Amino acid sequence: MIKRWNAASLRSQLVAIIMLLMIVTVGITGLATVSLLRNGLVDRVDQDLWNNARTVANDIYSTEPQADGAVLRYYAALLDSDGDVVVANQSDDAADVPDLGGMTQERIIGLDGAGFDVPSTDPDSQEWRVRVFRFANTEGYLAIASRLNTVNESLQEAKEIIFTSGVVTTALASLIAFVTVTRQFAPLARVERTAAAIATGDLSRRVAVERPASEIGRLSRSLNAMLAHIERALAARTASETKMRRFVADASHELRTPLVTIRGYSELYRHGALQKDEDVAAAMGRIESEAIRMGQLVEDLLTLARIDEQRRPDVKPVDLTVLGHDAAFDARATAPDRTISVIGLDGGTPRSAPTRGDEARLRQVVANLMTNALRYTPAGSPIEIAVGVAPVLHGHSDSVLEVRDHGPGISEDDAAKVFERFYRADTSRHRETGGTGLGLAIVAALVAQHDGTVRLEETPGGGATLSIRLPHVPLDGETTGADTQVQDDVADDAAEASGEAPDEASGEPVPDAPRPPGSDHHPVPSNSITPPQAPPTKPVVHKRRDAR
């Protein structure tokens, strides 16, 4: 029974409990009603016996008994002091009379005139109600009794009415309870169906919330929130797994080429195919170059792995202007045929662009941007490094560093993917086309780690502009006036040290818009890549370019 109860549905259990409560309630109410009704009817019989006791006693003492029907309805007997019947108003051989045996003086005194029930001498007859009164002017007692037929018949009718009405009421209440519970459980049934659909894999299903204030409404809202969280988590896991599989495949592809080259030249040397010294030197050179390339690839992978671990950078005050001048100085050493200049965002004199971050990582960012510009632009084309503070927008300002080249530019299709890991527009992956596609991915990851963004735009006149924007954090004491002039002098000195002359006709400098640390700047998660903005107009593409 307990197992069947536990296996039943909640709706069935609630209806069964309501039915049980109705049966118990109707049963207790019926018993109480019948008991009170019997007590009331018996009290009326007792009062009737008292009212007719004198008339019945006179009839017994009379030498000529009255033939009054009211008197004949009662049985009356005179009892002596010991409780024995002396004379009665009915013959001694009558079968249907109350059984007054066992009446004693002690019992009569104990009753003190209260009524009591006695059986009939006829087994087929119903019981009698008896009251015994003591005579005030003589010895002996008067026993007067009346049949309880009317009382019992009234009680039987009452029982039948109560039972019938109880059954009908219980059935009707159970039906109403079943319909009401079923209706109230309809939202819960929808929750059940939705959960079953979700269990089959349909994570897009949601529960309709009809009454938000009810328990089922709150349950539905909580379930929808949980489902949305689970769906986002599964989507993120799926995207992460897809990204990881692609990353592993790309890394394996990039590592396989140098390994195959090294293995091939090693086998040639082992089999004696390299007879001449110049052949051996060429093979060793190729092995060394591929080993260097493989080592650089491993270093880039380790860099990305450390970034993905979300290690906190060593944050210190950094001026992007200084990083720009140093990057220009280094680029002139590696590409003396290039014209590399450091300018302001408006094309004038560069201004201080202070921020906070890990200087070593930010230098790597600028170096990767310069390497990208040098590698994928024609020889001799100029490159500008523009630094400064962007105008205040919505109460914020950013320190900006831009690397502007004048090469073939990047197509719109490639522009949205250049910051992905191992992405290169040249799907053939020839070594002559450049790097492995990790340079700009490292840039995007490091900039995001510093709560900044990286953008790809079109250079006016043709070419690509890669810009990084970091939160502008004024240096200690940086305001306006003399302090700004000192910073300008420092920037001019740095330009002169790197071989550049400041542009005197550059116009007004871009003002620094101070923003205290911890201001309302929108961070970018360190494990995500900030997608570049599409160029405002379609760039002029002279030839296909390998997007890093």
C-alpha positions as CSV (number, residue, x, y, z in Angstrom):
1,M,0.0,0.0,0.0
2,I,2.8,2.4,0.9
3,K,4.6,1.6,-2.4
4,R,1.4,2.2,-4.4
5,W,0.9,5.5,-2.5
6,N,4.4,6.7,-3.2
7,A,4.1,5.7,-6.9
8,A,0.9,7.7,-7.3
9,S,1.0,11.2,-8.9
10,L,0.9,14.2,-6.7
11,R,-2.5,15.2,-8.1
12,S,-3.9,11.8,-7.2
13,Q,-2.5,12.0,-3.7
14,L,-4.0,15.5,-3.2
15,V,-7.4,14.3,-4.4
16,A,-7.2,11.2,-2.2
17,I,-6.3,13.4,0.9
18,I,-9.2,15.7,0.2
19,M,-11.6,12.7,-0.1
20,L,-10.3,11.2,3.1
21,L,-10.7,14.6,4.9
22,M,-14.2,14.9,3.5
23,I,-15.2,11.4,4.7
24,V,-13.8,12.0,8.1
25,T,-15.5,15.4,8.4
26,V,-18.9,14.0,7.2
27,G,-18.5,11.0,9.5
28,I,-17.7,13.0,12.6
29,T,-20.4,15.5,11.7
30,G,-23.0,12.7,11.2
31,L,-22.1,11.0,14.5
32,A,-22.3,14.2,16.4
33,T,-25.7,15.1,14.7
34,V,-27.2,11.6,15.5
35,S,-25.9,11.7,19.0
36,L,-27.3,15.2,19.7
37,L,-30.6,14.3,18.0
38,R,-31.0,11.1,20.1
39,N,-30.3,13.0,23.3
40,G,-32.8,15.7,22.3
41,L,-35.5,13.1,21.5
42,V,-34.9,11.1,24.7
43,D,-35.0,14.3,26.7
44,R,-38.5,15.0,25.2
45,V,-39.6,11.4,26.1
46,D,-38.3,11.9,29.7
47,Q,-40.2,15.2,29.9
48,D,-43.3,13.5,28.5
49,L,-43.1,10.7,31.1
50,W,-42.9,13.3,33.9
51,N,-45.8,15.2,32.6
52,N,-48.0,12.1,32.4
53,A,-46.9,10.4,35.6
54,R,-49.7,11.7,37.8
55,T,-52.4,10.8,35.3
56,V,-51.0,7.3,34.9
57,A,-50.7,6.8,38.7
58,N,-54.4,7.9,39.2
59,D,-55.4,5.4,36.5
60,I,-53.7,2.6,38.4
61,Y,-55.3,3.5,41.7
62,S,-58.7,3.9,40.2
63,T,-61.1,1.0,40.5
64,E,-62.4,1.8,37.1
65,P,-59.4,2.2,34.7
66,Q,-59.8,4.9,32.1
67,A,-59.8,4.0,28.5
68,D,-57.9,7.1,27.6
69,G,-55.6,6.4,24.7
70,A,-53.0,8.8,26.0
71,V,-52.8,6.8,29.3
72,L,-52.6,3.4,27.5
73,R,-49.5,4.6,25.5
74,Y,-47.5,4.3,28.7
75,Y,-46.7,1.3,30.8
76,A,-47.0,2.0,34.5
77,A,-46.3,-0.2,37.6
78,L,-46.4,0.3,41.3
79,L,-43.2,-0.9,43.0
80,D,-42.8,-1.7,46.7
81,S,-39.9,-0.6,48.7
82,D,-37.8,-3.5,47.5
83,G,-38.4,-2.7,43.8
84,D,-40.8,-5.5,43.0
85,V,-43.9,-4.9,40.8
86,V,-47.1,-4.8,42.9
87,V,-49.6,-3.9,40.2
88,A,-49.3,-2.7,36.6
89,N,-51.7,-1.1,34.1
90,Q,-51.2,-4.0,31.7
91,S,-51.8,-7.7,32.3
92,D,-49.0,-9.9,33.7
93,D,-49.1,-12.2,30.6
94,A,-48.5,-9.3,28.2
95,A,-45.4,-10.1,26.1
96,D,-44.4,-6.6,25.1
97,V,-43.7,-4.8,28.5
98,P,-40.5,-3.4,29.9
99,D,-38.2,-5.7,31.7
100,L,-38.0,-4.2,35.2
101,G,-36.2,-7.1,36.8
102,G,-33.2,-6.2,38.9
103,M,-34.8,-3.1,40.4
104,T,-33.7,-2.5,43.9
105,Q,-34.2,0.3,46.4
106,E,-30.5,1.3,46.1
107,R,-30.7,1.5,42.4
108,I,-33.9,3.5,42.5
109,I,-32.4,5.9,45.0
110,G,-29.3,6.2,42.8
111,L,-31.3,7.0,39.7
112,D,-33.0,9.9,41.5
113,G,-35.8,10.0,38.9
114,A,-33.5,10.0,35.9
115,G,-34.6,8.1,32.8
116,F,-32.9,4.9,31.7
117,D,-33.4,2.3,28.9
118,V,-34.5,-1.2,29.5
119,P,-35.1,-4.0,27.0
120,S,-38.6,-5.5,26.3
121,T,-39.8,-8.8,27.4
122,D,-40.5,-9.5,23.7
123,P,-37.2,-10.1,21.9
124,D,-38.7,-8.7,18.7
125,S,-39.8,-5.4,20.3
126,Q,-37.7,-2.3,20.8
127,E,-36.4,-1.0,24.1
128,W,-38.3,1.1,26.6
129,R,-37.6,4.4,28.3
130,V,-38.3,4.2,32.0
131,R,-38.4,6.7,34.9
132,V,-39.1,5.8,38.5
133,F,-40.7,8.3,40.9
134,R,-41.1,8.1,44.7
135,F,-44.5,8.8,46.2
136,A,-44.5,11.7,48.6
137,N,-47.5,10.6,50.7
138,T,-47.0,6.8,50.9
139,E,-44.4,4.2,50.6
140,G,-43.5,2.6,47.2
141,Y,-42.6,3.9,43.8
142,L,-44.2,4.5,40.4
143,A,-42.4,3.2,37.3
144,I,-43.6,4.7,34.0
145,A,-42.2,3.7,30.7
146,S,-42.7,4.5,27.0
147,R,-41.6,2.7,23.9
148,L,-38.6,4.3,21.9
149,N,-40.0,3.3,18.5
150,T,-40.5,6.9,17.5
151,V,-37.1,7.9,18.6
152,N,-35.4,5.0,16.9
153,E,-37.3,5.6,13.6
154,S,-36.4,9.3,13.7
155,L,-32.7,8.4,14.3
156,Q,-32.8,5.9,11.5
157,E,-34.2,8.4,9.1
158,A,-31.6,11.0,10.2
159,K,-28.8,8.4,9.7
160,E,-30.1,7.6,6.2
161,I,-30.3,11.3,5.3
162,I,-26.9,12.1,6.7
163,F,-25.3,9.1,5.0
164,T,-26.9,9.8,1.6
165,S,-26.1,13.5,1.8
166,G,-22.5,12.7,3.0
167,V,-21.9,10.4,0.1
168,V,-23.3,12.8,-2.4
169,T,-21.4,15.7,-0.9
170,T,-18.1,13.8,-0.7
171,A,-18.4,12.6,-4.3
172,L,-19.3,16.2,-5.5
173,A,-16.4,17.7,-3.4
174,S,-14.0,15.0,-4.8
175,L,-15.0,15.8,-8.3
176,I,-14.6,19.5,-7.8
177,A,-11.2,18.9,-6.1
178,F,-10.1,16.7,-9.0
179,V,-11.1,19.4,-11.6
180,T,-9.6,22.2,-9.5
181,V,-6.3,20.4,-8.7
182,T,-6.0,19.4,-12.4
183,R,-6.5,22.9,-13.5
184,Q,-4.1,24.3,-10.9
185,F,-1.5,21.7,-11.9
186,A,-1.7,22.6,-15.6
187,P,1.3,24.9,-15.4
188,L,3.2,22.3,-13.5
189,A,2.3,19.8,-16.3
190,R,3.7,22.3,-18.8
191,V,6.9,22.5,-16.7
192,E,7.1,18.7,-16.8
193,R,6.6,18.6,-20.6
194,T,9.2,21.4,-21.1
195,A,11.7,19.5,-18.8
196,A,11.1,16.3,-20.8
197,A,11.8,18.2,-24.1
198,I,14.9,19.7,-22.6
199,A,16.0,16.2,-21.5
200,T,15.9,15.1,-25.1
201,G,18.3,18.0,-26.1
202,D,16.0,20.9,-26.9
203,L,17.7,23.6,-24.7
204,S,15.8,26.4,-26.4
205,R,12.5,25.5,-24.8
206,R,11.2,27.8,-22.0
207,V,8.3,27.6,-19.6
208,A,5.5,30.1,-20.0
209,V,5.0,32.2,-16.8
210,E,1.3,32.9,-16.4
211,R,1.2,33.9,-12.8
212,P,4.6,35.2,-11.7
213,A,3.5,35.7,-8.0
214,S,2.4,32.1,-7.5
215,E,4.7,29.2,-6.4
216,I,4.5,27.7,-9.9
217,G,5.2,31.1,-11.4
218,R,8.3,31.5,-9.3
219,L,9.4,28.0,-10.1
220,S,8.9,28.7,-13.8
221,R,11.0,31.8,-13.7
222,S,13.8,30.1,-11.7
223,L,13.7,27.2,-14.2
224,N,13.9,29.6,-17.2
225,A,16.8,31.3,-15.6
226,M,18.6,28.0,-15.0
227,L,17.9,26.9,-18.5
228,A,19.3,30.1,-19.9
229,H,22.4,29.7,-17.8
230,I,22.8,26.0,-18.9
231,E,22.3,26.9,-22.5
232,R,24.9,29.7,-22.4
233,A,27.3,27.4,-20.5
234,L,26.8,24.6,-23.1
235,A,27.2,27.0,-25.9
236,A,30.3,28.4,-24.4
237,R,31.7,24.9,-23.8
238,T,30.9,24.0,-27.4
239,A,32.5,27.1,-28.7
240,S,35.5,26.5,-26.5
241,E,35.9,22.9,-27.6
242,T,35.6,24.0,-31.3
243,K,38.1,26.7,-30.7
244,M,40.4,24.3,-28.9
245,R,40.1,21.6,-31.7
246,R,40.9,24.3,-34.3
247,F,43.8,25.6,-32.2
248,V,45.3,22.1,-31.8
249,A,44.8,21.4,-35.5
250,D,46.4,24.7,-36.5
251,A,49.3,24.3,-34.1
252,S,49.9,20.7,-35.3
253,H,49.9,21.9,-38.9
254,E,52.3,24.8,-38.2
255,L,54.7,22.5,-36.2
256,R,54.6,19.7,-38.7
257,T,56.2,21.7,-41.6
258,P,59.4,22.6,-39.8
259,L,59.6,19.1,-38.3
260,V,59.3,17.5,-41.7
261,T,61.9,19.8,-43.1
262,I,64.4,19.1,-40.3
263,R,63.7,15.3,-40.6
264,G,64.1,15.4,-44.3
265,Y,67.5,17.1,-44.2
266,S,68.6,14.9,-41.3
267,E,67.8,11.8,-43.4
268,L,69.6,13.2,-46.4
269,Y,72.7,13.7,-44.2
270,R,72.4,10.3,-42.6
271,H,72.1,8.5,-46.0
272,G,75.1,10.4,-47.3
273,A,73.2,12.3,-50.0
274,L,75.0,15.5,-49.0
275,Q,78.5,15.0,-50.4
276,K,79.6,18.5,-50.8
277,D,80.4,20.9,-47.9
278,E,78.2,23.6,-49.4
279,D,75.3,21.1,-49.5
280,V,75.9,20.2,-45.8
281,A,76.1,23.9,-44.9
282,A,72.9,24.7,-46.8
283,A,71.1,21.8,-45.1
284,M,72.3,22.9,-41.7
285,G,71.2,26.4,-42.4
286,R,67.7,25.2,-43.4
287,I,67.5,23.0,-40.2
288,E,68.6,26.0,-38.1
289,S,66.1,28.4,-39.7
290,E,63.2,25.9,-39.3
291,A,64.3,25.3,-35.7
292,I,64.2,29.0,-35.1
293,R,60.8,29.3,-36.7
294,M,59.5,26.4,-34.6
295,G,61.0,27.9,-31.4
296,Q,59.3,31.2,-32.2
297,L,56.0,29.4,-32.7
298,V,56.3,27.6,-29.4
299,E,57.1,30.9,-27.7
300,D,54.0,32.5,-29.2
301,L,51.9,29.5,-28.0
302,L,53.3,29.8,-24.5
303,T,52.5,33.5,-24.5
304,L,48.9,32.8,-25.5
305,A,48.7,30.0,-22.9
306,R,49.9,32.4,-20.1
307,I,47.4,35.0,-21.2
308,D,44.6,32.4,-21.2
309,E,45.5,31.6,-17.6
310,Q,44.5,35.2,-16.8
311,R,47.6,35.9,-14.8
312,R,47.5,39.4,-13.3
313,P,49.8,41.7,-15.2
314,D,52.5,43.8,-13.4
315,V,50.6,47.1,-13.5
316,K,52.6,50.3,-13.5
317,P,52.3,53.7,-15.1
318,V,53.1,53.5,-18.8
319,D,53.3,56.2,-21.4
320,L,52.4,55.0,-24.9
321,T,54.3,57.9,-26.4
322,V,57.6,56.4,-25.1
323,L,56.6,53.0,-26.4
324,G,55.9,54.5,-29.8
325,H,59.3,56.3,-30.0
326,D,61.1,53.1,-28.9
327,A,59.3,51.0,-31.5
328,A,60.1,53.5,-34.3
329,F,63.8,53.5,-33.2
330,D,63.9,49.7,-33.4
331,A,62.1,49.6,-36.7
332,R,64.5,52.1,-38.3
333,A,67.3,49.7,-37.4
334,T,65.7,46.7,-39.1
335,A,64.3,48.6,-42.1
336,P,66.5,51.6,-42.9
337,D,64.8,52.1,-46.2
338,R,61.5,53.0,-44.5
339,T,60.3,56.4,-43.4
340,I,59.0,55.7,-39.9
341,S,57.6,58.7,-37.9
342,V,55.9,59.3,-34.6
343,I,53.0,61.8,-34.8
344,G,50.0,62.9,-32.9
345,L,46.5,61.5,-33.5
346,D,45.7,64.7,-35.5
347,G,48.9,64.4,-37.5
348,G,50.8,67.0,-35.4
349,T,53.2,66.7,-32.5
350,P,52.8,63.5,-30.4
351,R,51.5,64.1,-26.9
352,S,51.7,62.1,-23.8
353,A,49.3,59.2,-23.6
354,P,49.6,57.8,-20.1
355,T,47.9,54.6,-18.9
356,R,48.6,51.7,-16.5
357,G,49.7,48.3,-17.5
358,D,52.5,45.8,-17.8
359,E,55.2,47.7,-19.8
360,A,56.8,44.5,-21.1
361,R,53.6,43.1,-22.5
362,L,52.6,46.5,-24.0
363,R,55.9,46.7,-25.7
364,Q,55.3,43.3,-27.2
365,V,51.9,44.6,-28.5
366,V,53.6,47.6,-30.2
367,A,56.4,45.4,-31.5
368,N,53.9,42.9,-33.0
369,L,52.0,45.8,-34.7
370,M,55.2,47.1,-36.2
371,T,56.3,43.7,-37.4
372,N,52.9,43.2,-39.0
373,A,53.2,46.6,-40.8
374,L,56.8,45.9,-41.9
375,R,56.1,42.4,-43.2
376,Y,52.9,43.0,-45.2
377,T,53.6,46.4,-46.9
378,P,55.8,47.1,-49.9
379,A,59.4,48.0,-49.3
380,G,60.0,51.7,-48.9
381,S,56.4,52.6,-48.0
382,P,56.2,54.9,-45.0
383,I,54.7,54.0,-41.6
384,E,53.4,56.4,-39.0
385,I,53.0,55.7,-35.3
386,A,50.3,58.0,-34.0
387,V,49.9,58.4,-30.2
388,G,47.7,60.6,-28.0
389,V,44.6,60.8,-26.0
390,A,41.2,60.5,-27.7
391,P,38.6,63.2,-27.0
392,V,36.3,62.7,-24.1
393,L,33.3,60.5,-25.0
394,H,30.5,59.8,-22.4
395,G,32.8,61.0,-19.7
396,H,35.7,58.8,-20.7
397,S,38.9,59.2,-22.6
398,D,41.4,56.6,-23.9
399,S,45.1,56.6,-24.5
400,V,45.5,55.6,-28.1
401,L,48.4,54.2,-30.2
402,E,47.9,53.7,-33.9
403,V,50.2,52.0,-36.5
404,R,49.3,53.4,-39.9
405,D,50.7,51.8,-43.0
406,H,50.2,52.6,-46.7
407,G,50.2,49.1,-48.1
408,P,47.5,47.2,-50.0
409,G,45.2,47.2,-47.0
410,I,43.0,44.3,-45.8
411,S,39.8,43.1,-47.4
412,E,36.5,43.3,-45.6
413,D,36.3,39.5,-45.4
414,D,39.7,39.3,-43.8
415,A,39.2,42.3,-41.5
416,A,36.7,40.5,-39.2
417,K,39.1,37.5,-38.7
418,V,42.6,38.9,-38.5
419,F,42.6,38.8,-34.7
420,E,41.8,35.0,-34.6
421,R,44.6,32.6,-33.8
422,F,46.4,31.0,-36.8
423,Y,44.2,32.9,-39.2
424,R,45.9,33.9,-42.4
425,A,44.2,35.0,-45.6
426,D,46.6,32.8,-47.6
427,T,45.1,29.4,-47.0
428,S,48.1,27.7,-48.6
429,R,50.2,28.6,-45.6
430,H,53.4,29.0,-47.6
431,R,56.3,30.0,-45.4
432,E,57.0,32.9,-47.9
433,T,53.8,34.6,-47.0
434,G,54.8,35.4,-43.5
435,G,54.2,34.3,-39.9
436,T,51.9,31.7,-38.4
437,G,49.0,34.0,-37.7
438,L,49.6,34.5,-33.9
439,G,50.9,38.0,-33.9
440,L,47.6,39.9,-33.9
441,A,46.0,37.2,-31.8
442,I,48.6,38.0,-29.1
443,V,47.9,41.7,-29.6
444,A,44.2,41.3,-29.1
445,A,44.6,39.1,-26.0
446,L,47.2,41.4,-24.3
447,V,45.1,44.5,-25.0
448,A,42.0,42.8,-23.6
449,Q,43.9,41.8,-20.5
450,H,44.6,45.5,-20.0
451,D,40.8,46.4,-20.3
452,G,41.4,47.9,-23.7
453,T,40.3,47.3,-27.3
454,V,42.1,46.9,-30.6
455,R,40.6,48.1,-33.9
456,L,41.3,47.7,-37.6
457,E,40.5,50.7,-39.8
458,E,41.3,52.0,-43.2
459,T,44.2,54.4,-43.6
460,P,43.1,57.5,-45.5
461,G,44.6,57.2,-49.0
462,G,45.0,53.4,-48.7
463,G,46.4,51.0,-46.2
464,A,45.5,49.6,-42.8
465,T,45.5,51.3,-39.4
466,L,45.8,49.1,-36.3
467,S,45.0,51.0,-33.2
468,I,44.9,50.1,-29.5
469,R,42.9,52.0,-27.0
470,L,43.6,51.7,-23.3
471,P,42.1,53.5,-20.3
472,H,43.6,57.0,-20.0
473,V,45.1,57.2,-16.5
474,P,46.7,60.7,-15.9
475,L,50.2,60.6,-14.3
476,D,50.5,61.9,-10.8
477,G,50.2,65.7,-10.9
478,E,49.1,65.8,-14.6
479,T,46.6,68.6,-15.1
480,T,47.2,71.4,-17.6
481,G,49.5,74.4,-18.1
482,A,53.1,73.9,-17.0
483,D,52.8,70.2,-16.4
484,T,51.4,69.7,-19.9
485,Q,54.3,71.7,-21.3
486,V,56.8,69.6,-19.4
487,Q,55.3,66.5,-20.9
488,D,55.4,68.0,-24.4
489,D,59.1,68.8,-23.9
490,V,59.7,65.2,-22.8
491,A,57.9,64.0,-25.9
492,D,60.0,66.4,-28.1
493,D,63.2,65.2,-26.5
494,A,62.3,61.6,-27.2
495,A,61.5,62.5,-30.8
496,E,64.9,64.2,-31.2
497,A,66.7,61.3,-29.6
498,S,65.1,58.9,-32.1
499,G,66.1,61.1,-35.0
500,E,62.8,62.8,-35.6
501,A,62.0,66.5,-35.5
502,P,58.8,67.6,-34.0
503,D,56.3,69.0,-36.5
504,E,56.0,72.7,-35.6
505,A,53.1,73.3,-37.9
506,S,51.0,70.5,-36.4
507,G,48.3,72.8,-35.0
508,E,46.8,72.5,-31.6
509,P,47.7,69.4,-29.5
510,V,45.0,66.9,-28.6
511,P,44.0,67.7,-25.0
512,D,44.4,65.1,-22.3
513,A,41.0,64.3,-20.8
514,P,41.8,63.1,-17.2
515,R,40.0,60.0,-15.9
516,P,40.8,58.7,-12.5
517,P,41.7,55.0,-12.1
518,G,38.8,52.7,-11.7
519,S,36.5,54.9,-13.7
520,D,33.6,53.5,-15.7
521,H,35.5,51.7,-18.4
522,H,34.1,48.6,-20.1
523,P,36.5,45.7,-19.6
524,V,37.0,43.0,-22.2
525,P,37.5,39.5,-20.8
526,S,41.1,38.4,-21.0
527,N,40.3,35.1,-22.7
528,S,38.4,36.7,-25.6
529,I,39.4,38.5,-28.7
530,T,38.0,41.9,-29.4
531,P,36.7,41.9,-32.9
532,P,37.9,44.8,-35.1
533,Q,35.5,47.4,-36.4
534,A,34.9,47.1,-40.1
535,P,36.5,49.8,-42.2
536,P,34.2,52.8,-42.8
537,T,34.7,52.4,-46.6
538,K,35.9,49.5,-48.6
539,P,39.7,49.6,-48.7
540,V,41.7,49.8,-51.9
541,V,43.2,46.3,-52.3
542,H,46.1,46.2,-54.8
543,K,46.9,42.6,-54.2
544,R,45.9,39.7,-51.9
545,R,47.5,40.3,-48.5
546,D,48.2,37.7,-45.8
547,A,46.2,38.7,-42.7
548,R,48.1,37.9,-39.6
